[in-house]
Amino acid sequence: MSEGGGSLERARGGAVSPPTDRVVSVVELLAARGAPCTIAQVADTLRLSRSTVAAILGALDARGWVRREIDLAYRLGPGLIGPGAAARRTMGVLPGLDDALARLSAQVDCGAGLAVVTSNDLTFLAVDPGRGRLPAGIATGWTVPLRAPAGAAVIAFTDQARQRAWLGTAAPERRPELAAALHCIQSTGVGVWGIAAADPGMLDVLAEVVEHLAEDPTRHALRERVRTLLAGISGRPYNASDLAGDEALPISYLVAPVFDAAGRAVWELQIGPLKSSASREERAHYIEQLTRTARELDTRTGVNT
């Protein structure tokens, strides 16, 4: 039997250790399912032998990373709480972030999330799906390469060299409108994107594909290809005059920067209405709630705004 039928190459490239990859895949599967799984269920899903899965789960159980239920099914265990909390601190998850996102998603009736933007990528630290997705398929821990328009809310407050490098990742014909979007974010504190050729229904279908693939951690490469496709589906950024007009506009997502204690834009706060038609009043509501939450998170890091 060929163990671990999925690709053993991670999306970022480079070979990984097959035994280690199997352990990680088991943990990812239990996390994605959100419910206890038997040895047989894990083995069948990951295309591993039952003896291999039994050995992995036994080792994880001994360390408290999983727990065996009375019916012999396994779930994630308390041993992961400490490493998980440490990872959140290391990645800069802000105090009170989960509660703030929950309030924001309820107020705007759609998903909300916060991502940290580094020199190379954008990673979502926390996501509250609300009654929708943000945008489709995004979940906590999702990382994408930092290519325009991703990270615009942070890039708008960086130096010109970094902005030029960011703009250089976009197609030449899109660079002028993206440069204008950075200026708009600098002046208004918010960026608003429309919906491109793909409509919200298509985004929902792609989101379901991502969620299905998340249940099969062996499909790393395919899952990352779909996520990259999702990240690239966005319409043009609106300018201030567009948003001030009376005409209803299709809205994909909105972004706002969140600053650290030194006054640097580090995080991007997002909401994803994915509405084919948003009135002027609805847009104003989205912007008000998004920027209010961004300033609330700024205050928690000691920035006076």
Buried (B, 14 or more C-beta within 10 A) or exposed (E): EEBBEBBBEBBEEEEEEEEEBBBBBBBBBBBBBEEBBBBEBBBEBBBBEBEBBBBBBEEBBEEBBBBBEEEEBBBBBEBBEEEEEEEBEEEBBBEEBBEBBBBBBBBBBBBBBBBBBEEEBBBBBBBBBBEBBBBBBBBBBBBBBBBBBBBBBBBBBBEEEBBEBBBEBBEEEBBEBBBBBBBBBEEBBBBBBBBBEBEBEBBBEBBEBBBEBBEBBBBBEBBBEBBEBBBEBBBBBBBBEBBEEEEBBBBBBBBBBBBBEEEBBBBBBBBBBBBBEBEBEBBEBBBEBBBBBBBBBBEBBEBEE
